[in-house]
Amino acid sequence: MTTAVDQEIVELENEYWRAIRDKDTDAAIRLTEDPCLVSGAQGVRSIDHKAFVEMAKSPAWQLRKFELADTDVRMLTDDVAIIGYTVTEDMVVDGKPLTLKAADTSTWVRRNGRWVCALHSESILGDPFGRR
């Protein structure tokens, strides 16, 4: 059963992706814990707001479209929620079009009455042993 809070977390995750797509750093910063822990193919990093703004300005990549699917939200406490989903990303990287599918997770915490993302991870879908 989907609750109102579940829907709110899914909408926050979509809002975050829209901020990245639109390069709206103010919106992204408003939704991001300072610092935020991020993990993916490049490893694990703790990214503060200043570093996040610099990353978002990078001309090396641009998110054009995204679609979240198979969202699953769990409330751990009244102020901590986790979400997992698959995402299809339509991007331009180093001037070339790229579409990828990934499995993502985020941890949202409520701070002073508003939700912020404290942890985000992304794993590109494929062979679990890295053979492809």
C-alpha positions in Angstrom: 0.0 0.0 0.0 1.4 3.4 -1.0 1.1 6.1 1.6 1.2 9.9 1.3 4.8 9.9 2.6 5.8 7.3 0.1 4.4 9.5 -2.7 6.2 12.5 -1.2 9.5 10.7 -1.2 9.0 9.5 -4.9 8.1 13.1 -5.8 11.2 14.5 -4.0 13.4 12.0 -5.9 11.8 13.2 -9.2 12.3 16.8 -8.1 16.0 16.1 -7.5 16.4 14.5 -11.0 14.6 17.5 -12.6 17.0 19.8 -10.7 20.0 17.9 -12.1 18.5 17.8 -15.6 17.7 21.6 -15.5 21.1 22.4 -13.9 19.0 24.1 -11.2 21.7 24.1 -8.5 19.6 26.1 -6.0 16.9 23.4 -6.1 19.5 20.6 -5.9 21.3 22.2 -2.9 18.0 22.8 -1.1 17.3 19.0 -1.4 20.9 17.9 -0.5 22.3 17.2 3.0 25.6 19.1 3.5 27.7 16.9 3.0 26.0 14.1 1.1 27.5 10.7 0.7 27.5 9.5 -3.0 28.6 6.2 -4.3 28.8 4.8 -7.8 31.2 3.5 -10.4 33.8 6.1 -9.5 33.8 5.1 -5.8 32.5 6.7 -2.7 32.6 10.5 -2.0 31.4 12.9 0.6 30.2 15.9 -1.4 29.6 19.3 0.3 27.4 21.9 -1.3 30.3 23.8 -2.8 31.7 20.7 -4.5 28.1 19.7 -5.6 27.7 23.1 -7.4 31.0 22.7 -9.2 30.0 19.1 -10.3 26.7 20.3 -11.6 28.3 23.0 -13.7 30.5 20.5 -15.5 30.2 20.9 -19.3 31.3 17.2 -19.8 27.8 15.9 -19.3 24.2 16.8 -19.6 21.1 14.9 -18.5 18.4 15.3 -21.2 15.7 13.0 -19.9 15.2 10.5 -17.1 12.5 8.0 -16.1 12.2 6.4 -12.7 10.5 2.9 -12.5 9.8 0.2 -9.9 10.1 2.7 -7.0 10.1 1.1 -3.5 10.0 3.4 -0.5 10.5 2.3 3.1 10.1 4.5 6.2 12.8 3.5 8.7 11.5 6.2 11.2 9.2 9.2 10.9 12.2 11.2 9.8 14.2 8.7 7.7 13.1 7.2 4.4 14.9 5.1 1.9 14.0 4.7 -1.8 15.2 2.3 -4.4 14.3 2.3 -8.1 15.5 1.8 -11.6 16.3 4.8 -13.8 16.7 5.3 -17.5 19.0 8.2 -18.3 19.2 9.9 -21.7 22.4 12.0 -21.6 25.1 13.7 -23.6 28.6 12.8 -22.3 31.7 14.4 -23.9 29.5 15.5 -26.8 28.1 12.0 -27.5 24.6 10.7 -26.8 24.3 8.0 -24.2 21.4 6.1 -22.7 21.9 4.0 -19.7 19.9 2.1 -17.2 20.8 2.0 -13.5 19.6 0.9 -10.1 19.6 3.8 -7.7 19.0 4.3 -4.0 18.7 7.4 -1.8 18.3 8.0 1.9 16.1 11.0 2.8 16.2 12.5 6.3 13.9 15.2 7.6 15.8 18.2 9.0 14.0 21.1 10.5 10.7 20.0 8.9 12.0 19.4 5.4 13.5 16.4 3.6 17.1 16.3 2.3 19.0 13.6 0.6 21.8 12.3 2.8 23.0 9.4 0.7 22.7 8.5 -3.0 24.1 5.5 -4.9 23.9 4.4 -8.5 24.8 1.1 -10.0 24.7 0.8 -13.8 22.7 -2.3 -14.7 24.5 -5.2 -16.2 26.3 -8.4 -15.4 26.8 -8.6 -11.6 30.3 -9.9 -12.1 31.4 -7.1 -14.4 32.0 -9.4 -17.4 30.3 -6.9 -19.8 
